[in-house]
């Protein structure tokens, strides 16, 4: 796959937040590929109750 994206970081109350926005996704090769067992994205949710997001 080929993915074109924009990355933007900003500071809010001493913490940094990063946005990644994909604006173009292309499949570059169709065919057989080996599966690595990572079909599902990882859960990156925060468990820290003190985190306050600006959005």
Buried (B, 14 or more C-beta within 10 A) or exposed (E): EEEEEEEEEEEEEEEEEEEEEEEEEEEEEEEEEEEEEEEEEEEEEEEEEEEEEEE
